[in-house]
Amino acid sequence: MIRDFISDYLSVFEKKDTISCPICNEEFSIENPSNVPQGLTKEHVPPHSLGGQIRCYTCVDCNNRTGSSIDYELYKGIKFNRKTFFQNLNNQKFRVHNGNNEVFQGTATSNKDGTLQLTHSNKNNHKDKLKLFVNNHINPGNLLYLKPIVPKIDIHLFRVGLLKSAYLLLFSKIGYRLLKQNNFNIIRDQIMNPALKLYYDEAYMFDVFNKEQRGIYYCNLEGQTAVIVVMNLFLGKEVFTFGVFFPDPDSNQILLNFISHKIALLNFKLSLEKSAFLNSISIKKLCDRLTLKFTKL
């Protein structure tokens, strides 16, 4: 696979002895075209923890920096989502109480039959009080309340994690010509500076696509063009599908113009005909002439 990326880089930049990181664009020397150049690492896209596969190569700095921040935040956001949280418990920390002031800590694991297995913590509970609580309240018919102890999710960093994975999926599809597109600078800057808010919040699509629609699509809306990457993230048996909008790689127009049209349509509460998605999406029109068409790349 490294040979393909080296060949693509050489053809785009007309260089013989180097290849660059697709995120920061730092160059690395090619000593043997069959080996990954020193300084580059294999990149799982999406992250390996969410079912990703090795699809490209990024530099050690970008891999480590984004892996410990936005990739981890993306994983947390998937793991602790409300929709499937209780289906994927594995020694998840909880606070247990009976509606009064008696609160104890333990862990919960979800079983295949849909039940939860609760385990109390000897370390974090008073031994005698815990024994009394178990004897008085752990009985059939008694109502217990569970409150999970979960880390706070930074939705902005979660979005940047989506952006990175979607960008690298697009890069693995169309190659190094992305690095020559100035309208993609804002994307690379956002990935390299995750604490800043540089990219458009409206570019992220939640709960719109299904898992069968994953892929990369070219979009044309009233003369405004863009690309959308629809990707699946996996956690256990669950699949989570997201879409991320990018500028058209073959145009210098900015994505903001396209997003303004998209927002108008979304505010009109689109009705997507999923069965027709791969050819085109029929939409309740904002007016008679508005139609959003997708072409799979």
C-alpha positions as CSV (number, residue, x, y, z in Angstrom):
1,M,0.0,0.0,0.0
2,I,2.9,2.4,0.7
3,R,4.0,2.1,-2.9
4,D,0.7,3.4,-4.1
5,F,0.8,6.5,-1.8
6,I,4.5,7.2,-2.8
7,S,3.6,6.9,-6.5
8,D,0.6,9.2,-6.1
9,Y,2.7,11.8,-4.1
10,L,5.4,11.8,-6.8
11,S,2.9,12.3,-9.6
12,V,1.1,15.2,-7.8
13,F,4.2,17.0,-6.5
14,E,6.7,15.8,-9.1
15,K,9.2,14.9,-6.4
16,K,11.4,11.9,-6.4
17,D,12.7,11.3,-2.9
18,T,10.1,12.5,-0.4
19,I,6.5,11.9,0.7
20,S,4.5,14.0,3.2
21,C,2.0,13.6,6.0
22,P,-1.5,14.3,4.6
23,I,-2.4,16.3,7.8
24,C,0.6,18.6,8.5
25,N,2.3,18.2,5.1
26,E,5.7,17.6,6.6
27,E,8.0,15.8,4.2
28,F,9.9,12.6,4.9
29,S,12.7,10.9,2.9
30,I,12.0,7.8,0.9
31,E,14.9,5.3,1.3
32,N,13.1,2.2,0.1
33,P,9.7,2.4,-1.8
34,S,8.7,-0.9,-0.2
35,N,9.0,0.3,3.3
36,V,7.1,3.0,5.3
37,P,9.5,6.0,5.5
38,Q,10.9,6.7,8.9
39,G,8.7,9.3,10.6
40,L,5.5,8.0,9.1
41,T,3.2,5.5,10.8
42,K,0.2,3.4,9.8
43,E,-3.1,5.2,10.5
44,H,-6.3,3.3,11.3
45,V,-9.3,5.2,9.8
46,P,-11.6,5.5,11.7
47,P,-9.7,4.7,15.0
48,H,-9.0,1.1,15.6
49,S,-11.1,1.2,18.8
50,L,-14.1,2.0,16.5
51,G,-13.5,-0.6,13.9
52,G,-11.1,1.3,11.6
53,Q,-8.6,-0.3,9.2
54,I,-5.2,0.9,8.1
55,R,-5.9,3.1,5.1
56,C,-3.0,5.6,4.9
57,Y,0.1,7.0,6.7
58,T,0.4,10.0,8.9
59,C,3.5,11.3,10.7
60,V,4.3,10.2,14.3
61,D,3.5,13.7,15.7
62,C,0.0,13.9,14.1
63,N,-0.8,10.3,14.9
64,N,0.2,10.7,18.6
65,R,-1.3,14.1,19.1
66,T,-4.7,13.4,17.5
67,G,-4.8,9.9,18.9
68,S,-4.6,11.1,22.5
69,S,-7.1,13.9,22.1
70,I,-9.7,13.9,19.3
71,D,-9.6,10.2,18.5
72,Y,-10.1,9.4,22.2
73,E,-12.9,12.0,22.5
74,L,-14.5,10.4,19.5
75,Y,-14.3,7.0,21.2
76,K,-15.8,8.4,24.4
77,G,-18.6,10.0,22.6
78,I,-19.6,6.7,21.0
79,K,-19.1,4.6,24.1
80,F,-21.1,6.8,26.4
81,N,-24.0,7.7,24.0
82,R,-27.4,7.6,25.5
83,K,-28.9,5.4,22.8
84,T,-26.8,2.2,23.4
85,F,-25.0,3.0,26.6
86,F,-26.7,0.2,28.6
87,Q,-26.3,-2.4,25.9
88,N,-22.5,-2.2,26.0
89,L,-21.6,-2.0,29.7
90,N,-18.5,-3.7,30.8
91,N,-17.5,-3.0,34.4
92,Q,-18.9,0.5,34.1
93,K,-18.8,2.5,37.3
94,F,-22.1,3.4,38.9
95,R,-23.5,5.0,42.0
96,V,-26.4,3.0,43.5
97,H,-29.0,4.5,45.8
98,N,-32.6,3.7,47.0
99,G,-34.0,7.2,46.7
100,N,-32.7,8.3,50.1
101,N,-29.3,9.5,51.1
102,E,-27.7,6.1,51.0
103,V,-25.3,6.0,48.1
104,F,-22.8,3.3,47.2
105,Q,-20.4,2.7,44.3
106,G,-20.2,-0.4,42.2
107,T,-19.9,-1.6,38.6
108,A,-22.4,-2.9,36.1
109,T,-22.0,-5.3,33.2
110,S,-24.7,-5.9,30.6
111,N,-25.5,-9.6,29.9
112,K,-26.6,-11.1,26.6
113,D,-30.1,-11.7,28.0
114,G,-30.6,-8.0,28.6
115,T,-30.1,-8.1,32.3
116,L,-27.5,-6.1,34.3
117,Q,-25.0,-7.6,36.7
118,L,-24.2,-5.2,39.5
119,T,-21.0,-5.7,41.6
120,H,-20.4,-3.6,44.7
121,S,-17.0,-2.1,45.5
122,N,-15.4,-3.0,48.8
123,K,-12.7,-0.4,48.2
124,N,-15.1,2.6,47.8
125,N,-17.8,1.7,50.3
126,H,-18.1,1.5,54.1
127,K,-18.1,-2.2,54.8
128,D,-20.8,-2.3,57.5
129,K,-23.0,0.3,55.8
130,L,-22.8,-1.6,52.5
131,K,-23.8,-4.9,54.2
132,L,-26.8,-3.2,55.8
133,F,-27.8,-1.6,52.5
134,V,-27.6,-5.0,50.7
135,N,-29.6,-6.8,53.3
136,N,-32.4,-4.1,53.4
137,H,-32.7,-3.1,49.8
138,I,-31.3,-5.8,47.4
139,N,-34.6,-7.8,47.4
140,P,-37.2,-8.6,44.7
141,G,-39.6,-5.6,44.2
142,N,-37.3,-3.0,45.7
143,L,-36.5,-0.1,43.5
144,L,-32.9,1.0,43.1
145,Y,-31.5,4.0,41.2
146,L,-28.4,3.8,39.1
147,K,-26.3,6.8,38.1
148,P,-23.3,6.1,35.8
149,I,-20.0,7.7,36.6
150,V,-18.9,8.9,33.1
151,P,-16.4,11.4,31.8
152,K,-17.6,14.6,30.3
153,I,-17.7,14.6,26.5
154,D,-16.4,17.6,24.6
155,I,-18.7,17.8,21.6
156,H,-16.3,20.1,19.7
157,L,-13.4,17.6,20.0
158,F,-15.9,14.8,19.2
159,R,-16.7,16.7,15.9
160,V,-13.0,17.2,15.2
161,G,-12.5,13.5,15.7
162,L,-15.2,12.9,13.0
163,L,-13.5,15.4,10.8
164,K,-10.1,13.8,11.0
165,S,-11.5,10.3,10.2
166,A,-13.6,11.6,7.3
167,Y,-10.8,13.6,5.9
168,L,-8.4,10.7,5.9
169,L,-11.1,8.5,4.3
170,L,-11.4,11.1,1.5
171,F,-7.6,11.3,1.3
172,S,-7.3,7.5,1.0
173,K,-9.8,7.7,-1.9
174,I,-8.5,10.6,-4.0
175,G,-4.9,11.0,-2.8
176,Y,-2.5,13.8,-2.5
177,R,-4.2,16.3,-4.7
178,L,-6.1,17.3,-1.6
179,L,-3.0,18.9,-0.3
180,K,-2.9,21.3,-3.3
181,Q,-6.4,22.5,-2.5
182,N,-6.3,25.8,-0.5
183,N,-10.0,25.3,0.5
184,F,-8.9,22.2,2.5
185,N,-6.4,24.3,4.6
186,I,-9.1,25.1,7.1
187,I,-9.7,21.3,7.6
188,R,-6.0,20.5,8.2
189,D,-5.7,23.5,10.5
190,Q,-8.7,22.3,12.5
191,I,-7.2,18.8,12.9
192,M,-3.8,20.2,13.9
193,N,-5.4,22.7,16.3
194,P,-8.3,20.8,17.9
195,A,-8.8,23.3,20.7
196,L,-9.7,26.1,18.3
197,K,-13.1,26.3,16.5
198,L,-12.2,26.7,12.9
199,Y,-14.5,24.4,10.9
200,Y,-18.2,24.7,10.4
201,D,-20.5,23.0,13.0
202,E,-23.1,22.7,10.2
203,A,-20.8,20.4,8.2
204,Y,-21.6,17.4,10.5
205,M,-24.6,15.2,9.8
206,F,-26.1,13.1,12.7
207,D,-29.0,10.6,12.4
208,V,-29.5,11.2,8.7
209,F,-27.8,8.3,6.9
210,N,-27.9,4.5,7.5
211,K,-25.1,2.1,7.6
212,E,-25.7,0.8,4.0
213,Q,-25.1,4.3,2.7
214,R,-21.5,4.6,3.8
215,G,-19.2,5.9,1.1
216,I,-18.0,9.2,-0.5
217,Y,-20.5,11.2,-2.5
218,Y,-20.3,14.2,-4.8
219,C,-23.1,16.7,-4.2
220,N,-24.6,19.4,-6.3
221,L,-27.1,21.8,-4.9
222,E,-28.2,24.7,-7.0
223,G,-24.8,25.1,-8.6
224,Q,-23.0,24.8,-5.2
225,T,-20.8,21.7,-5.1
226,A,-19.4,19.7,-2.2
227,V,-18.3,16.2,-1.1
228,I,-19.8,14.3,1.8
229,V,-18.1,11.3,3.5
230,V,-20.6,8.9,5.1
231,M,-18.8,6.6,7.5
232,N,-19.6,3.8,9.9
233,L,-18.1,3.6,13.4
234,F,-18.4,0.3,15.3
235,L,-18.6,-0.4,19.0
236,G,-19.3,-4.1,19.8
237,K,-22.3,-5.1,17.6
238,E,-23.6,-1.5,17.3
239,V,-23.0,0.6,14.2
240,F,-23.0,4.5,14.2
241,T,-23.2,6.4,10.9
242,F,-22.2,10.0,10.4
243,G,-21.8,12.3,7.5
244,V,-19.2,15.1,7.1
245,F,-19.3,17.7,4.4
246,F,-16.1,18.9,2.6
247,P,-15.4,21.5,-0.1
248,D,-15.4,20.2,-3.6
249,P,-11.7,19.1,-4.3
250,D,-12.0,20.3,-7.9
251,S,-13.3,23.7,-7.1
252,N,-12.0,26.7,-5.2
253,Q,-15.5,27.7,-3.9
254,I,-15.8,27.6,-0.1
255,L,-18.0,25.1,1.7
256,L,-20.0,27.9,3.5
257,N,-22.0,28.6,0.3
258,F,-23.1,25.0,0.1
259,I,-23.9,24.8,3.8
260,S,-26.3,27.8,3.5
261,H,-28.4,25.8,1.1
262,K,-28.2,22.7,3.2
263,I,-29.4,24.5,6.3
264,A,-32.4,25.8,4.4
265,L,-33.3,22.3,3.3
266,L,-32.8,20.8,6.8
267,N,-35.0,23.5,8.3
268,F,-37.6,22.4,5.9
269,K,-37.3,18.9,7.5
270,L,-36.0,16.7,4.7
271,S,-37.6,13.4,4.0
272,L,-35.0,11.1,2.7
273,E,-36.0,8.1,0.5
274,K,-33.2,5.8,1.6
275,S,-33.9,3.1,-0.9
276,A,-33.1,5.6,-3.7
277,F,-30.0,7.0,-2.1
278,L,-27.3,5.5,-4.3
279,N,-28.8,7.0,-7.4
280,S,-30.3,10.2,-6.0
281,I,-32.2,11.5,-2.9
282,S,-35.7,12.7,-3.5
283,I,-36.4,15.5,-1.1
284,K,-39.5,17.4,-0.1
285,K,-38.7,20.6,-2.0
286,L,-38.2,23.9,-0.3
287,C,-39.5,25.2,-3.6
288,D,-40.2,23.3,-6.8
289,R,-36.7,23.7,-8.2
290,L,-34.6,22.6,-5.2
291,T,-33.3,19.1,-5.5
292,L,-30.2,17.6,-3.8
293,K,-28.4,15.0,-5.9
294,F,-25.6,12.6,-4.8
295,T,-23.2,10.8,-7.0
296,K,-21.1,8.1,-5.4
297,L,-17.3,8.4,-6.1
